[in-house]
Amino acid sequence: MNQLLSIFSQQVLFWLVIMFAMIVLEIITVGLVTIWFAIGAATSAVFAGIGAPLYVQVIVFFVVSIILLIFTKPFMDKYVVTKKVATNIDSIIGEKVEITQKIEPFGKVGVGNLQGKEWSIIADDPKDEINVGEICEVVRVQGVKLVVKRLEKR
């Protein structure tokens, strides 16, 4: 009886360690994936505690984890995970920039001011010539240059 109790407590401890590891992994990655496996491990720990055979515990772990992953992940992605906020260089896409040095056709680099800083700028359309004072919109970043399209002419 003592040996049987020891086996059950070892199995419960095993599942609790798996659950803890999955929670730590979830905290590190923040991807809402491993949390479902932590819940599966907790469920398996309960089954181990009531004396279910090891194969049943493993099946419960995978079934609970996969069902939770399949049915709750899309909901969490849609309603709980907030909108991705553009950071760093991505945050300037769509911003307006004033040209301070003419952009010549065919990839010739000009200069513009954006958020108080000077940037090397090229035109999105290689045939465009954009003059000083024109306002352009940043469409992408190419290396260290802003790629812009003309908005209005002064």
PyMOL commands that set and color helices and strands:
alter all, ss='L'
color gray80, all
select helices_A, chain A and resi 2-29+34-49+54-80+88-92
alter helices_A, ss='H'
color red, helices_A
select strands_A, chain A and resi 96-101+110-114+117-123+135-142+145-152
alter strands_A, ss='S'
color yellow, strands_A
deselect
rebuild
show_as cartoon
